Each structure stands twice: as C-alpha cells, then as structure tokens.
Amino acid sequence: MKNPRSKLFVLLALVLGGMEFSAVSACGQGTKGGEAMNVESESYGTTPDGQEVTRYTLRNKNGMEVRIITLGGIVQSLTAPDRGGAFADVVLGFDTLEGYLGPHPHFGAIVGRFGNRIAKGRFTLDGKEYQLTINNGPNALHGGPQGFGKQVWSGQPLEEPGVAGVVLRHVSPDGHESYPGTLTTTVTYKLTDENALEIHYEATTDAPTVINLTNHSYFNLKGAGNGDILDHEVMMNADRFTPVDEALIPTGELRPVEGTPFNFRVPKPIGRDIAAQDQQIAYGGGYDHNMVLAKSIAGVLALAARVHEPQSGRVMEVLTTEPGMQFYTGNFLDGSNKGKGNMAYPRRSGFCMETQHFPDSPNQPEFPSTVLRPGETYASTTIYRFKVD
C-alpha cells in the first residue's frame, strides 16, 4: 500500500474516533451524554491449550446488544429490532465456545492475514516467492487453517460518548502460515446509539507483507435459524464484479453487472436470479463473488449495500472504505453445524457481505494493492447499520 493512501486511512480513522479511546473496567457501566452505555466482560471458556477466552457484551441506549469473543474476534451475537420493536439475534453462530473450537465456516470471525482466496497459495513479493498453506481446494483461503479467526486476541473494553466497544489486539509472528513479517493488528468494535456496529482495522509490519482483513459474519435479518435468506431484498452500489474460474479465483476481468444476475443496483430479492443459467452462478453455486464498489474516492467511507427483510422490516446498511465486497449466500452451508438453540443452518440460511480488497490481489497487479510495508499503517473501516422500514 502506498503512503498517501495509508495517510488517508489514518485520517479517516481519526475522524471516526477509531484511534482514540478511554479504557474502562472489564465489567463497567458509564453515563455518556445523559444515556447509560454498557460494556461487560465474562469468561467464555478455555481453549484446549489453556488460553482463556473472554466474551464482551456491548449495549446501547436502544436495547441493541452485540457480543464479541476474543477467540477470532468473533461476533457471537447481534440483536436488532424489527418494525414492532422486537429484538432478534441476526447473526449465525453458536451458544458455547465448543462450537467455535470445532470446524465451522468462519461464523462471525475476523479473517486474515489475507481474507478470501490466493491462487494455489502462492505469491511473489519483492522478487521472493511465498508458498502458503493450501486449505481450499487448490488455494489458500482466509489466512490458512490457523488464520486470525482461530487465534485468541487480547481485549480491552472502551466507552466513548454514545459508544460502547472493545479493542482487540493480536501479534502475528513472521512466518505464521508462511506470511512474511511480524504483523501487529488492532481491531476495534464499536456499538453506537445509532444502532450501528463499527469495525475499525489497523495494522503495522516490520517487513513487507500482504494484508486483507474483513469480518465473516453470516446475517439473517429474520433471525438466525429462521429460514433462508432468499426473500431478502438487496441493493449493492456496484456496477462491476470480478468473474472467477472454476476454482473461484478471479480471472482479472472487471465485468459490468448490467445484463447479468449480479446486477443489484436496483433492489431485488436474493433468490430472484440465484438459480440463473449463468456460468458464474454455476461456479459459485449461487453468489460467491467480489463486487467492485462504485466509489468516487478510494479509501473514503461510502454506502456499499442495503438489505431489507420484508417480513420483519429490518434493514441493514453496509458502509466501507474498502474497494470491494464479497457477496456470499451461504451456498456451502449444509445443516451440519448445529447453531444457537441447537438449530441447524441449512444451505442459504445466511448471507455475508465481506468488505475487502479483491481476492488474489497479490497475483493480480491491476487490482488495488494489498502490500503493506514497514513505516506504513493499514487502516480500514466498515459499518453495519440497522434500521427498520
């Protein structure tokens, strides 16, 4: 990443308050602007190698609640109101730590060092080739089998006016999953009184490396486990997407969405074209593609998507500084993961909107760069904002 863009990201983080915080007790409550904000922590169990996992509960004045665990920085639950004021948990996941310790499709996790796929797990940086662990067919996916979503992060609660949050930190050593450089990462989750979950990412390195961080929450605005997501109406501010080959690696083309099933510039139900006779739909088994966001200025926070669930009236807006967003419709969910309340999560019972740089960017010189060098700061912000119709 070039220094001018890094400076722009840092400036944005400062404006949004992502770099300034005041710590509070691990289980505390304060009054900010006349309203009670709340951050609580509790033990969520212990990993097999003896690491303590903490769960932080963030609450705002409206009754919205977000729970974050330090294993993987996972969004374990997120409640949002419907048009009648009733709250439901709208993210897929598990009730206990044991579910997250077993195999699962990255429910709610921070993924890195590199979110999405790298072709054949191989890339060249400054003339040196790196071979990553292969964990998705012929490719490397989401930082490898022991990526950021499998690591226990350190946590510190925070409160600001109108905000309850937690700051997570992780140091990834040089050579972990064969990535170069020691990478120091901070991810800050903030729940605001505007019913928005803000995620601020920052990272520095002591050697040139590649980085692409995102959050892998699966959403169902009816409530987790309450049927499929095919009737959710989606608008995406994307006029192009990156078509893929049969291994789901981008071909390098930026294809217009016009005349394809990937045209969500006008809202439509997810299910309308998900079974279209289209080679890209066939490769993904539905939608599993990077959408190229229509942004006038790179790195500036802008609306990426809006999702409306007509039964509940819940609306989710996604804003990001990132140039792309992986739209995934849970095509590989198969009901084998028994989630919260022992409910099964069958195919297409959740969707993901993973804000990101493009997949396989280290091998695609025409894509926005994902290279981070010493002296630069990686900074990125994504906001999931909840409303009702």
Buried (B, 14 or more C-beta within 10 A) or exposed (E): BEEEBBBBBBEBBEEBBBBEBEEBEBEBBBEBEEEEBBBBBEEBBEBEEEEEBBBBBBBBBBEBBBBBBBBBBBBBBBBBBBEEEEBBBBBBBBEEBEBBBEEBBBBBBBBBBBBBBBBBBBBEBEEEEBEBBBBBEEBBBBBBEEBBBBBBBEBBBBBBEBBBBBBBBBEBEEEBBEBBBBBBBBBBBBBBBBBBBBBBBBBBBBBBBBBBBBBBBBBBBBBBBBEBBBBBBBBBBBBBBBBBEEEBBBEBEBBEBEEBBBBBBEEBBBBBBBEEEBEBBEBBBBBBBBBBBBBEEBBEBBBBBBBBBEBBBBBBBBBBBBBBBBBBBBBEBEEEBBBBEEBEBBBBBBBBBBBBBBBBBBBBEEBBBBBBBEEBBBBBBBBBBBBBE
